[in-house]
Amino acid sequence: MKIAVVILNWNGILLLEKFLPSLLKYSAEATIYVADNASTDDSISFVKAFCPSVQIVKNESNLGFADGYNQALKHIDAEIYALVNSDIEVTENWLQPIIKTFESEPDTAIIQPKILDFKRKEYFEYAGAAGGFIDQYGYPYCRGRIFDTLEKDHGQYNDHCEIFWASGACFFIRSQVYKDLNGFDGEFFAHQEEIDLCWRAFNKGYKIKYISESVVYHVGGATLQQGNPKKTFLNFRNSLLMLTKNLPKDKLYKILLGRMVLDGIAGLQFLTQRKPKHFWAVLKAHWSFYGLFIAYYKRRNKFQYQEYYNVKSIVYQYYVICGKVFDK
């Protein structure tokens, strides 16, 4: 099975210096690529000089995560794409369980490994943990991570299971499925594009899985920090766009109205926390969404599964009944 490990890079020479060695050491089964988003640092010079076996694909500008991968993958021939953040440390034999699953389960289209925190290796990492889900209103959460609460890894998620979304930090997908879905939504730029892609895959009947035998460590926030208002804008706007595209038709307006109320509460909370830039980011996200609504409504597929969630409101579970840990 031909597998391509593709690292999207933008001015990330320090991350490449730190994490490319583990990829080269433990990825003999794959061809490794750096997809560069028009970096202005010495990233490409470093790769050419010190990692000559790594192939380079150059994008003409910084296209973000979504279109950065969309453009780069057009030039890469493989059966499986492994999209790996530049701040990921892989471990020995990380690819074998993934390859085995793809070979033995033809209906499985997307896979995520176990993602632990590079800085606190006994804990799950925010971006994906042990596999992702969404609630009825589109709020994402993970096995091992609900909002900002991270679980310690005691082996409680040492299993194979179907999940709703796989983390873009370390995301395996059959190339044919990626093409069938027309890749990531380029308008998203970054954040929630992998959840949108997984939801579209789910609505087409593809399976998404978590495989615990494959373990990676993620730094997290190396490109856009958690406290950045741009991240707030992208998360709120992209979540609303994702709902518009993928919700069952009979639930669309009801859920969007509920989200607007919940987002309003979140915006007010930013004000009480003296974070006015984040409050304005929420407002800007909604104005941007209103301008894009009609175009995104037209992108809806003909079929959407009704049962896309397990928890009605993760916000209620977390903040009201104090459900801080994933409930199996």
Beta strands, then each sheet from edge to edge (+ up, - down):
strand 1: 3-9
strand 2: 30-36
strand 3: 55-58
strand 4: 80-84
strand 5: 88-90
strand 6: 108-117
strand 7: 132-134
strand 8: 140-142
strand 9: 145-146
strand 10: 149-150
strand 11: 160-162
strand 12: 170-174
strand 13: 207-218
sheet 1: 3+ 2+ 1+ 4+ 12- 6+ 13+ 5-
sheet 2: 3+ 2+ 1+ 4+ 12- 6+ 13+ 11-
sheet 3: 7+ 8-
sheet 4: 9+ 10-
end
